[in-house]
Amino acid sequence: MIELVPPKETPYGRTNNDVDVLIIGAGISGMCTAIEMIRAGTGRNFIIVEKSSQVGGTWNDNAYPGCCCDGMHSPTLRMQTHAARDTKFLLSKVWSHLYSFSFEPNPNWTRQYPGQQEIQEYLIQVALKYQLYKHIRFTTAVDEARWDESTNKWRTTITRLGGKEAEIGSSYTITSDFLVSAVGQLNVPKYPDLKGLRDFKGKTMHTARWDWDYDVRGKRIGIIGTGATAAQVIPEIASVCKSLVIFQRTPAWVIPRHDAPITLTMQTVYKYVPFIRQRYRASLMDLRESNYEASVDPDSESHSHITKIARQHRFKQIPGKENNALRENLTPNYPFSCKRIIVSDDYYPSLLRENVSFETTPITEMTTTGCNVQSGAHHEMDLLITATGFRTTQFLYPIRIIGISGHSLEDAWSDYATAYLGISVQKMPNFGMLYGPNTNLAYSSLILQIEAQSKYIHTMISAVLNAKRKGKTLSLIPKDNVVMEYNQDIQDRLAHSTFSDPSCTSWFKNEAGLITHNWFASAVAYQKRTSFLDWTEYEICGTAAAAYTRKGVTRWKRVVEETQVSNLMAGLATIVVSGAMVAGYTLFGKTLIHATWMLNW
């Protein structure tokens, strides 16, 4: 049973700055870590600090037109007013029933691919259910976290960003036995370095900092970038602006996508017949796992097949000899999945609009009225949109993390970011991170990784807190050789993947061309690898060290998402459930067929 109400003796709240665990970030990762503590009965003596004013992480920060995870959008304009942001038709690339916590399924998703607003609403409801808000300090930034060897605690310097809060005091310190980074990889915008940008008299905004008070209707607009974000914004603004010029450096692979609403009837079925919902989620997991080779292995048959689909999609949506030049400009010269893939049905058609033009020569300088490009042309603009992504290779930037003997995270990552299992870092005691180096999934729901990481981190947290309750100390640091060998193995495996192809650059890579973001195998493989903790892989110090040095390996049950029942069993269940559905809900036609099809996927 989940203990939602904390014991009276739990010393947490606005007046307590000495806690068991400090979690940086109130997005999906931070929420999952906190809820794991609650569900496991570890307690509620934790604080979550969040720079923004609401939970949700990237789903709270990114609210640009068409905001999604590579997808298509509704065909009607949904811009210009704050009320317009309340639409639920901004779509994500991961099916809704897979893009949710396994322990908190949502039978009420309205579409197969949920939008930013609907995902944000879901996360808010989860935060409310587990009473996380009383633990979260919003508009709060972390400047530095430093390990205090004399107390075996982290001392984290906090800055208040809110107006009234800042009047109380600009900064303070939180001490904790364990520190968790849940800041993610896509949180600090990357801005282009353009000569003369300050001279431009028009409006400039990054897609991650969208200004909804600015009316784009009738404006002359330029957008830098043709990646996933730009592909979401372009169809939205192209239909209402006076002109739109797209500045492309490298074309992206685009594949089709078909979205559909989930009927109220099916939402009812998912709510009252959990087996159908569970079977449906498992089928989505199975399909995503089957896409692993297409995404990672350039020599696989499935990679060739999906490449063919992408080419056909381009020719179908940009037909005719008159569009030969445009198709050529949109044809990548690198393997499918080397860069982030775009999943959209309306990006290509938007490029054929009369008010849209394509510019493939670099911008040489900004002027007061627009920009000059290398070909000699000048483009007049009222608004410049920078869809240039994030500072992805600088994990935790700009937070300073200092571990034992003054070793900083910046020093540890002077060559490139590494972490054991993407979770534990050398010289950093009692520290865990989620969505760390080499944990990104290029083809499925990242929540699968996050839940696995939260369980691994919770095992470390439990050990530290158990020692504390006995009046002892415990510090856990991954051994140098373990981290080095693990990351060498990761890089060796990724060297043969599509991500490492030298013909493309992407946010998956650092400046040296090393893949520092992506996981090399399937989601299930990562879940299995993080379903146990081998204590011999850690330097264990403190007065409670002896007990854990002898402990060996601690295992726990991973969250199994893939199909676990046979087709025969699923078929029998179909008959039983279908009968109940007909008797209880009088379902007809496509609804019943849809449910039966899902069970036998």
N, C-alpha and C positions, 0 to 999 in steps of 0.2 A: 504494500500500500504506500502511495506517495505521501510523504509528510510535507504538506504545503505550508502549514503554520509552524514557524520555528519555535523551539523550546524557549521558555521565558528567560533562561539564563544565557541564551545566545547573544553575545555582545556585538551586535552590528547596528549600523545606523549612521546618521550624519555626524554624530559626535565621536565615533570610533574610527581611528586611523591605524589600528594595529589588528590585522586580520590573518586568518590562516592562508588565504589565497587572494591575490590581486589578479584580475583578468583585464587585459587591455583590449577593448573593443566589444561593442554590443551588437555585432552582426551575427550571422548564423553560427560562426565558430565560437564566439564568446558565449552566446546563449546556450549552445549545445554543451559546452564545458560546465557551465553553471548548473544546468538541468541534470547532467550526469551526477554531479555531487549530490543534488537533492534526491534523485531517484535511488541512488545507492545508499542513502542514509548517512553520508559523510558529514552533513551539516550545512548550515547556511552562513557560516562565518567567512563570507567573501564579499569583495567589492568589485564592481565592474565600472571601469571608467570609459567614457565614450566622448569623442570629440564633437560629434554632431548632437542634434537635439532630439533624436528619436532612435529606436532600435532599428535594425535592418541592414546596417552596413552599406554595401554597394547598392542595395535596393532602396535605401533611403537617400543616398547621395546622388545617384544618377536618375534624373527625372526629365531628361530631354525628350523632345517629340519622338515617339516610336520606341522609347526605351525598352530594350529586350536583350536576350542573349543570342543574337543572330536570328532574326526572324522577319516575318511579314507583318503587316499592320492592317488595321481596319481601313476600308476604302474612303472613309469620311474624315474631314479635318477635325482634329481634336486639340486645337491650340488656342493661344491668345488670352485665355482667361484662366484664373486659378481653378475655377469650377471645372474647366475642361480637363484638368489633370486627373479627375476622379473616374475617368473611363477605365474599363476592365479589358480593353481590347489591345493593349500593348503586350506583345507576345514574347515568350522566351523560347530558347531552342530545346529545352528539356521538358518532356511531358510532365504535366502538373502532378500526376500521381507518383512520379519518381522524384520530382523536385520538392520533397517535403521530408520531414523527419520520420523515420520508421516507427518511432514510438508515439508520434502525434499525427496520424493520417488525417487527411482532410477530404471527406466525402463530398464536399460542397464546391469543389472546383467547377467553374462555369465553362471552361474551355479545355481542350486537350493541351494547349500551350498557354499557360497563364501569363498575365501581364504584370508589369512593375507594380501597379497599384494593388492588384489582387495578392501578389506574393507578399507585399508589405503588410497588407491587412492580416494575412495569415500569420506572419511573424509577430505582429502586435498581439494577436489573440493568444499565441503560445506564451509570450512574455507575461500577459495578464494571468493566464491559467497558473503558471508556476510562480507568480508573485515576484517577478524579477525586478520590477520597477523600483521597489524599495531598496534594492542593492545597487542601482545604477546611478552614477553621477554624470549627468550630461554636460555638454559644453565644457568638457574637461580634457586637457591635453597632457600627455606624459613627455616631460623633457628628458629625464634621465632615470635609469634604474641602476643601483650600485649594490653589489653583494657586500654585506658587512660580515667579515670573518670572525669578529669578536662576538657577535650575537647569533650567527647562522641565520640571518634574515636579509631580505631584500629591502633596501631603502629607496623608494621611488618618489622622485620630485614631480609634483603635480602643479599645473598652471590652470587657474580659473579663467575661462574665456567669456562667460556670460557677464553682462553689464553689472547687474546687482550683486552677483556672486563675487565678481572681481573687486567690488567696493569693500567686501569683507576682508579680503586679503588676496594678493595676486597669486600666491603660491603656498603650498604646504607639502608635507611628506607623509606617505603611507608606508608602513612597514608590514612585511608579509613573510610567511614561511616558504611560500611557493609563488612563483611568478609565471603567468601564462600570457603569451602573446597571441592575440586573435585579431590582428590588424589586417590580415589578408595581403594580397599582392596588387590589387587594383584600387588604390585609395589616394595616391598622390599624383595629381595631373602632371603630364609632361607637356611643356609648351615649346613651340618651335622657335628656333633662334633665327629670327628674320631681321635683316638689316633695315633700319628705318621704321621698325614697328611702332615706336613711340610717336612718330610723325603722323601716323594714320589718324585722321580726324573722325573716322566712322566708329562703329561699335565693334568690339572684339570680345568673343567669349568662347571658353572651352566647353565642350559638350557635357563635361562632368560638373560644370558650374553654370548651368543654363539659367538665363534671366527671363522668367516668364512674363515680366512686366514689359518686355520689349516686343513690339508688334512687328512680325516679319512680313506681314501682308504688303504686297506692292514694293518691296525692297529689292535692291540689287545686292545679291549675296554671293560670297565666295566661300567655299569649304575646302579645307586642307585635309586630305586623307580619303582613302577609299577602303578602309578596313571595316570591321564589323559594326562599329558605332556609326560611321558615315553612311553605311548602307541602310541603317535604320532611320537616320535623320533625313537623308536626301528625298525619299518618296514623300515625306510629310511636308517639307517646305517647298518642294518643286511645284506643288499644285496651287500654291498661294502667292509665291513671290513674283516679282517682275522678271527677274533673271537670276540664273544660278550658274556659276562657273565652278567646276569641280577640278581641283588640283590633285592629280594622281602621280604618285611616285612609282608604285608597283601594283599591278592588278591582282585581284584575289580570286580564288576558286569559289564558285557559287553553285549551290545545289538547290533543287526545288524543295518546297515544303508545303504540306497540306494541313490546314488547321480546321477544326470543327467545334461547334459548341457542344457541351455535355448537357443533355436534356435534363429537365427537372425529374423526369421519371428515373433516368439512370442515376442521378444524384441520390434519389431515394433508395434505389437498389444498393448503391455503394454504402449508404448509411446503415440500412437494416439487414443486409446480407453481407457481412464482412468478408466471407470466404471469396465472394466474387471480386471485391475490391483487392484483396490480397493476391488473388490469382492474376488479376489484371496488372498489378504492380510488378509481380514476378515476371510476367510476360514482357513488360517494358524493359526490365533489367536484363532478361535473356537477350532481347533484341540489341540493346546497347552493347552488351558484352560480345555479341557476334560481330559488332562493327569494329572491334579492337584492331584486327589485322589491317582493315582498310585504312585506318587512321595512322598506324605505326609502321607497318611493314611495306616498303615500296615494291617488293618483289612478289607480293601475294596476289592471288587471283582476285580477291575482293577489292584490293586497291585499284587494279586495272578496271574493274567493273564500275566502281564509283567515279573514277576519272572519266569514263565514257559517259556516264549519266550527266556529269557536270558539263561536258562538251555539248551534249545534245540539248541541255537546258539553255546554254548560251545561244546556240543556233536557232532554237525554237522561239526564244523571246526577243532575239535581235535578228530577224530574218532579212533576206533580200541582198542583192548585190550592192545596192546603195549604202548598205551598212557594213561593207567589208572592212573599211578603215577602222570603224568603231569596234567591231569584233576583234580585230587584230590588237587594238590598244587594250582590250579587256582580256586578252589571252595570256595567262601566266606562263613564264618560261622556267618554272620550277615544279617539282612534283606536288601532287595533291596532298594537302595536310602539312606541308612544310611550314606554312603560315596558318594563322587562324582561318577557318573556313567560314564563309557566309552562307546562311541558310535563309533564302528569301525567294518570294515569288513576285515582288514588285520593285526590286532594285533595278534590274535591267530595263523594264518598261519605262521607268521614270527617266532614264537617260535618253529616251527617244522623244521627249517633249521638246517643243519648239523653243521654249525659254531656257533650256538646259544646254550648256556647252561643256566641252571636255578639254582640259589643258594638261598636256603631258610633259611640257618643258618646265624646269625649275623656276621658282620665284627668285629673282635676283635682288629685289629690294621693294620695300613698301614705300608708298608716296602718301601725300596728304589725302588723296582721293581714291587710292586703290593700290595696285601693285604692277611692277614691271616683271616680265618673264624673260627667260634666256632667248627666246625666239625674237624678241624685240617688241612684242605686243604689250599693250597696257590694258588692264582690266579695271573698270570703275566699280566701286563697291560702297554700299552703305553699311554692310555687316560682313565681318570675317569670322567664320566659325572654324575653330581648331579642333578637329577630331583626331588628335594626335596621341591618344592613349595615356598611359601612366608610366611612372618611374618604376618599372617592374623588377629590374635587376637589383635594386637597392632595397632589400627587405628591411622592414621596420623603420625606414627613413621617415623623419629625421630623428627618431628616438635614439639616445645613446644608452647602450647596455654595457656595463662594466662588471666582469666576473671576478674570479679569484686572482689575487696578486696584481690587480689593476689591468688584467687582460680585457680588452674591449671587443665587442662584436665586430667592430670595424677592422680591428687587427686580425681577428680570426678569419674574416672574409676579405682580406686584402686581395687575394687572387680571384676567388669567386665564392658565392654563398654555398655552404655545405651544412648538412645536419644529418644526424643518424636517424633514418626513417623519416626525414623531413621534420623531426620533432625535437631532438636533443642536440645541444651544441657544446663543443669542447670549451672547457674553462668556465662554463656557466652552470653552477650548482642549482638544483631544485628549480629548473627552468624548462618549460615546454612551449612549443609553438604549433599552431595549426595552420594548414595551408602554407607550409614552409617550402624550402627548396625541394624540387623534384617530386612534388606531390600533385601537381595539376593534372586533371584528366582532360584530354582533348576531345573526348567523344561521349562523355556521360555526365551524370549528376555529381558535382563535387561534394554534395552532402554525404555520399557514400564514403568518401575519404575522411571527411570531418568527423563523422560518428566513430569511425575506427580510431582516429587520432585522440578523440576525447576520452575513450576508454583506456587507451594506453597511458595518457597523461594522468587520468584519474588513479591508475594503479600506483604511480609514483607519488601522487598527492596523498593517497591513503597511507602509504608507508611512512612518509614524513610526519603526518598528523598522528599516526599511531605511536610513533616514537615520542612526539611532543606530549601526548596524553600520559605517557609513562614517566614524564620528567626527563626524557633523554633527547639527544639531538641526532639528526640524520641528514646527510647531504649526498646527493646523487649526481655524478658527472660522467658522461659517456667517455670511455677510454679513447685516447688519441688514435691508437692503431685501429680500433673498431670503426671510428668515424671515417678514417682515411681509406680503409679497405672497402667499406660499404660504398663510399662515394666513387672510388675508382671503378668498382663493379658497375655502378649506375652509369658512369660515363662510357665505359667500354660497351655496354649494351646499347646505349643511346647513339653511339657513333654509327650504328648501322640502321638507324631509324630514318623516317622521312624528315623528321625535325632537324636533323643534322646536315641535310643537303647544303653544300656551299653556295648553291645558286640563289638562295634566298636569305634574307634577314628577317627576324621576327622578334617579338617580345619574349619568345621562349628561350632566346639565347642572350648571353652577355656579350660584351665588346670583343672578347677573345673567340667567340663562336661556340662556347660550351653551352650545352643545354642545362640551364639551372632551374627550370620551372617544371618540366613535364615528367611524369612517371613513365617508366619504360614498358610496363606490362598492363595486365587487366586490373579492373577495380577489385575483383575477387582475390587476385593474387596479393594485392596490397592489404586487403582486409585480413587475409590469413597470416600475412607476415607481421601484422600489428596486433595479433590476438594472443600474444604472449610476451612476457618480459624476462629476458635472461639477465639475471643479476650479475653474472660474471662479466658482462659487457660494460659494467659501470664501475667507476672508482667510488667506493662507498666509505664515507667518513662519518665521524661522530660517535657518541657513546652507545648508540644502538646499532653500530655497523656490523658487529659480529653475527647478529641474528640473520641479517640479510646476506652476508657473505656466504653463509652456509645454506641459504634458501634454495639456490639453484634456479629453477624456472617457475614463474607464476603464469598460469594460463587462465583464460576466460572465454566464454562463448561469444563468438563474433555474431554480428547481425547478419543473418542469412537472408539475402534478398532474392536470389535466383530461384527458379522453380525447383521444388523439392518433392512434388507429387508426380506420379506417372500419368501418362495420357489416359490410361484405363480408369484410374481413380478420378481423374478430372472429368472424364465422360460420365461416370456414375454420379458424380456430384452434380453434373449438369442436369441430369434427369431429375434428381431430388430437388435441386434448387429451382429448376424451371417450373416444376409442379407447384412449389410453394409460391413462386412469383405469380403464376397464373391464378392460383387460388386467392392469394392475399392482395395482389395489386392489379389483377386483370390486365396484364400487359399484352399488347398486340404487336404484330408485324415486326418492324425493324428493331424495336427495343429488345424483344425476346431473342431475336436472331443475333443482335449485337452482344448480348450477355452470353449466349451459348458460344459464339465465336471467340470471345475473350477467354472463356474457360478452356477452350481447346486450341489456343494459340500454339 
